[in-house]
Amino acid sequence: MNGFLNWYWQWVMIENIDGEGTFEKILAILLDKPVIKLAGVPMELRGYRTFYKLIISKIISAN
């Protein structure tokens, strides 16, 4: 999903180029890495199965 959102955002940026979109402008947008990365629940792959780690054993305490 994260990759799809990145490509979609780049497409929107290309569509909204002021004036005529030159090859250099389009290439600059496509080579720009995203600033925001969406992250979800940690996953673990075992064999052909995907497991989501819903219980985190590590407890973070506030001091």
C-alpha atoms as a printed R data frame, in Angstrom:
   type eleno elety resid chain resno      x       y       z
1  ATOM     1    CA   MET     A     1  0.000   0.000   0.000
2  ATOM     2    CA   ASN     A     2  2.829   2.357   0.865
3  ATOM     3    CA   GLY     A     3  4.397   1.947  -2.588
4  ATOM     4    CA   PHE     A     4  1.060   2.617  -4.277
5  ATOM     5    CA   LEU     A     5  0.597   5.866  -2.328
6  ATOM     6    CA   ASN     A     6  4.110   6.998  -3.245
7  ATOM     7    CA   TRP     A     7  3.528   6.363  -6.955
8  ATOM     8    CA   TYR     A     8  0.114   8.026  -6.799
9  ATOM     9    CA   TRP     A     9  1.585  11.115  -5.123
10 ATOM    10    CA   GLN     A    10  4.300  11.335  -7.770
11 ATOM    11    CA   TRP     A    11  1.658  11.055 -10.501
12 ATOM    12    CA   VAL     A    12 -0.310  13.894  -8.892
13 ATOM    13    CA   MET     A    13  2.859  16.010  -8.745
14 ATOM    14    CA   ILE     A    14  3.554  15.334 -12.447
15 ATOM    15    CA   GLU     A    15 -0.036  16.190 -13.401
16 ATOM    16    CA   ASN     A    16  0.251  19.532 -11.562
17 ATOM    17    CA   ILE     A    17  3.487  20.759 -13.171
18 ATOM    18    CA   ASP     A    18  3.084  24.396 -14.210
19 ATOM    19    CA   GLY     A    19  3.418  24.861 -17.938
20 ATOM    20    CA   GLU     A    20  4.836  22.170 -20.132
21 ATOM    21    CA   GLY     A    21  6.276  19.200 -18.254
22 ATOM    22    CA   THR     A    22  9.816  18.697 -19.471
23 ATOM    23    CA   PHE     A    23 11.671  15.414 -19.170
24 ATOM    24    CA   GLU     A    24 13.956  16.966 -16.528
25 ATOM    25    CA   LYS     A    25 11.015  18.084 -14.333
26 ATOM    26    CA   ILE     A    26  9.316  14.688 -14.553
27 ATOM    27    CA   LEU     A    27 12.554  12.838 -13.862
28 ATOM    28    CA   ALA     A    28 13.250  15.065 -10.830
29 ATOM    29    CA   ILE     A    29  9.828  14.156  -9.383
30 ATOM    30    CA   LEU     A    30 10.295  10.437 -10.031
31 ATOM    31    CA   LEU     A    31 13.774  10.408  -8.464
32 ATOM    32    CA   ASP     A    32 12.628  12.291  -5.346
33 ATOM    33    CA   LYS     A    33 12.223   9.922  -2.405
34 ATOM    34    CA   PRO     A    34  9.092  10.328  -0.251
35 ATOM    35    CA   VAL     A    35  9.422  12.233   3.027
36 ATOM    36    CA   ILE     A    36  6.635  10.388   4.825
37 ATOM    37    CA   LYS     A    37  6.594   6.638   5.178
38 ATOM    38    CA   LEU     A    38  3.446   4.941   6.386
39 ATOM    39    CA   ALA     A    39  4.068   2.037   8.710
40 ATOM    40    CA   GLY     A    40  1.741  -0.531  10.158
41 ATOM    41    CA   VAL     A    41  1.803  -3.527  12.426
42 ATOM    42    CA   PRO     A    42  5.119  -5.440  12.410
43 ATOM    43    CA   MET     A    43  5.013  -8.571  10.249
44 ATOM    44    CA   GLU     A    44  6.830 -11.871  10.389
45 ATOM    45    CA   LEU     A    45  7.117 -14.175   7.395
46 ATOM    46    CA   ARG     A    46  7.346 -17.936   8.036
47 ATOM    47    CA   GLY     A    47  7.291 -20.186   5.020
48 ATOM    48    CA   TYR     A    48  4.361 -19.138   2.875
49 ATOM    49    CA   ARG     A    49  2.476 -17.523   5.760
50 ATOM    50    CA   THR     A    50  2.388 -13.956   7.038
51 ATOM    51    CA   PHE     A    51  1.903 -13.299  10.742
52 ATOM    52    CA   TYR     A    52  1.114  -9.910  12.283
53 ATOM    53    CA   LYS     A    53  2.652  -9.186  15.679
54 ATOM    54    CA   LEU     A    54 -0.328  -7.805  17.567
55 ATOM    55    CA   ILE     A    55  1.097  -8.340  21.051
56 ATOM    56    CA   ILE     A    56  4.292  -6.478  21.827
57 ATOM    57    CA   SER     A    57  6.192  -8.085  24.689
58 ATOM    58    CA   LYS     A    58  8.392  -5.070  25.227
59 ATOM    59    CA   ILE     A    59  6.917  -2.554  27.655
60 ATOM    60    CA   ILE     A    60  8.179   0.991  27.498
61 ATOM    61    CA   SER     A    61  8.067   2.755  30.868
62 ATOM    62    CA   ALA     A    62  7.960   6.521  31.275
63 ATOM    63    CA   ASN     A    63 10.504   7.921  33.715
